[in-house]
Amino acid sequence: MTPPSPRSAEPGPGHNNPFADVVWERKTKHRIFVRALEGTYGNLVRELFTQPRVYRTKDLKWKGGPGSYGKKIINPQAVKVAQSIETHMEVYAPGGRTSKHGHMNSAVFFVLKGKGHDVHDGRRYDWEAGDAMIVENACVHQHFSDEDEDECILLVMKAKPLFLFMHMLFQKVAEFPPRTRPRSNSPSCRRVICRIGRLREPGAADRRSSPDLCRRRTGQFLRCH
């Protein structure tokens, strides 16, 4: 009797299927979702009290692109001060959008700068600076920038490690973010996209703005964020 064959020899669209020019490395790389707590209780407590209480986001790298970028701040892999929460920052270029995806945990997005909208299970929700936006459990969602000439900046907070610890693991990418940068005829928009694009690495294949202009604008954005 032959054993049943797997559903597919190759992974389908989602977190285990790399695509050309991967910029969202967290979709495919090995990660620590919940950290082991090992040793004596006393040693663990002492270790906790030695951890930093301030984490400077300027010291952390932006990843992603070309229309949206992310920067990890607090999660079980990066720091030992927290095990139940995960926070990161997201930046969307003018006219940029993220992947369409879903996960079992909810999330809170606080909009620090810009305006845009989300689509949750086919329904549109508009947001702007000062708003707090909720992504509900297990909904399929996507984030869009409605800015013409500036970036959007959002702070994301979620209890994802708790969901994963309870084995609520399911999450899936339904549509990857665009590989090409958003287009605009606005000179200021091109400058913003240029400086955001250089947050990852100089010389990307799809970069079409002036290199000198990129160099002048990138430093300002990096110092502020």
N, C-alpha and C positions, 0 to 999 in steps of 0.2 A: 504494500500500500504506500503510495507516494504521499509525502507530507504536503499540506496545503501551501500553495505559493503565496508570497507576499502580494499585497494589493498592487504594488508598483516597485520596480527595481530602482527607480529614480524618485527623489523627493519632488513633490508638486510645489506650486508657488507657495512661498512662506519662509519661515525662519531657517530652514535647513537647506534651502536651494539657492546657492550663490548665483549672481548674474554678472555680466561683464562690467568692469570698472566699478566694483563694489565700493561705495563710500560709507555705507551704514554697516560697519564691521560687526556691530553688536548683534546683527541678525544671524551671523554664521559662526562667530568665534565662541570658544569655551568661556563660560562665565560662572561666577559664584553667585547664586541667587539667595541662598540661605547659608550663613556661616556657622560652622561647627563651634560649639561651646565646650571646650575640653580643659581639664585640669581641676584644681580644687576651687570651691566657691570663693575662698579668701583671695586666691590669686586672680580670679576673674574680676572680683570687685576692685582690687588694687590696679589691675590693668585698665579698667574702665576709667578710674579717676586720673589716670595719666594721659588720657586722650585729649587732643586739642578741643577747644570749645568754639573756635573761630576757624572757618575754612575759606580762604580767599579764592574767589572764582577766577581772578586774574592768573592764578598759577595753574589753572586747568586748561586743557586743550579743547578747542572746538573740533567737532567731527561731523561729517556728513557733506551735504551739498548736492547739486549747485543751487537749489531753491530753498532748502531748509537745512539748518545746522543744529546740533545739540551739544551740550556740555554737562557731563555728570558731576554731581556735587556730593550727595549723600546716598550711599547704598551699602549693603552688607559686604560687597567686594572691595569697595574703596576705603571705607573707614570702619572702625570698631566701636564707635560711639553709639550706633543705632543698629538694630536688627529688624525692626518692624516697618521702617519707612524708607522711601526712595524719593529723592528730589533731583531735578535737573532743570536746566534752562534750555529754551528753544529760541532760535532766531529764524524768521522767514524773510526771504528777500522780497522786494516789491513784486506782487503777482505770483509769488511762490506757493507751493503746496506740499504737503507731506504725503506719505504713503496712506492708502486706505487699509485699515486694519482693525482688529478687535482683540480684546483680552478680557479675562474674567474679572479682574480688579477694576474698581472705579478710579477716577483721578480728578484732581482739582487743578485747573489752570488759572493762574492770576496774571492778567494782562498788564505788563509794565509799560508797554509802548506800542502804539499803532492800532490799527483796526483790521478786522477780517471777519471770517465766518467759519463755522463748522457745519458739517453734514453728518448727522447721527441717524443711522438706519433710514436714510433717505430724506430726513427732515432738516431744514436749514435753521441755524441759530447764529445771529450776528453778535459780535463782541467788539469792544474797544478798550482803550487804556483805562484802568481802574476797575474793570469788570472781573468777577470770579466766575469761571465757567466749569460746569460739572460734566464729566464724561461718565455716564452710568455703566454699571456692570454689563459686560458681554455685548455692548452695542458696537456695531461696525461704524467707524467714524473716520473723518479726514479733516485736516485743518487747512485753511486757505487764507492768504494775505490779500486784503483788498486795498493795500497801499499802492499808490502810483510812484512815489518818489522817496520812500524811506522804509526801513526795516521794521518788523514787528518783533517784540521781545516778550517772552512769556516764562513764568516760573511754574513748574509742574511739581505737584506733591501727591503721593499715592502710597497706599499700604500694600503694595504689590508683594513684598516678601511674606506677609502673613497669608495671603491667598496661596502662594506657591508652597508654603509650609503645610498648608491644609490639603495639598495635592490638587488644588484647583489650577491646573497647569495650562489649560487650552488657550492658545492665542494663535492668530494667523494673519499673515499679510495677504490681502486680497488684491492689492495693486501697489506696485513699488513707486516711489517718487520719480519724477522725470529725471532723465540723465542729462538733459540740456537745461541751461539757465533760462529763466523767464526773459522774454523780449520786451523792450520798451524803447520808444523814440525819445524819451525825456533824458536830457544830459545828466540831471541830478540822479535819476533812477539808475542810469548806467554806472555812475560813480559809486552808488550804494552797493549794487550787485558786485561791482569789481572788488570793493574792499571786503565785503563779506566772503566772496569767493576765495580770497587770498588767506582767509583764516585757516584753511586746511593746508594748502601747499601751493607755492608759486608754480606757474608754468603749466597749469592744467590744460588739457587738450582743447577744451571748449571755450577757453578764455579769449575774448576778442577785443577787450578794452585796451587802452593805452597802458603799457607796463609802467611808464613813469607816473601816470595818474594813479594807478593801483598802489604804487609804493608810497605816494604822498598820503593817500586816504586810509590805508590799512592801519598804520600806527595809531591814529586817533581812535579808531573803533576798538582796537585791542587794549589800549590804555584804559578806556572807559568800561570795558566789560571783561 
